[in-house]
Amino acid sequence: MKFPYQFFRGFYYPIIPVVIAKNNKEVKTSAIVDSGATISIFSSNVAVPLGLDTESGNIKPMKFIAC
């Protein structure tokens, strides 16, 4: 698959439009395509309008590789 690259915060990334939905609510946003990712992370600006609780839940430690 090929995705268009867009300039974002000083670098070019493959960015696509996405619609995230829960129940009958939708949020339109953009996402960076990361074909090696096992999870997707979105900000509370996406979660709150969908009625997701961003304060409770389990904390999951994350590891990142920086180049």
KAGI-V521612 format. One record per residue. N is the residue number from 0. SS is DSSP state (H for helix, E for strand, L for the rest). PSI is psi as a letter, one per 20 degrees, with the letter a starting at -180 (none if undefined). Layout:
n-><N/N>
ss-><SS/SS>
psi-><PSI/PSI>
This chain:
n-><0/1/2/3/4/5/6/7/8/9/10/11/12/13/14/15/16/17/18/19/20/21/22/23/24/25/26/27/28/29/30/31/32/33/34/35/36/37/38/39/40/41/42/43/44/45/46/47/48/49/50/51/52/53/54/55/56/57/58/59/60/61/62/63/64/65/66>
ss-><L/L/L/L/E/E/E/E/L/L/E/E/E/E/E/E/E/E/E/E/E/E/L/L/E/E/E/E/E/E/E/E/L/L/L/L/L/L/L/L/L/L/L/H/H/H/H/H/H/H/L/L/L/L/L/L/L/L/L/L/L/L/L/L/L/L/L>
psi-><q/p/q/p/p/q/p/o/l/i/r/p/q/o/p/q/q/q/p/p/q/p/c/k/q/q/p/p/a/q/q/p/p/n/i/j/q/i/r/q/p/q/r/h/h/g/g/g/h/i/j/p/o/i/h/r/a/p/p/o/q/q/p/q/p/p/none>
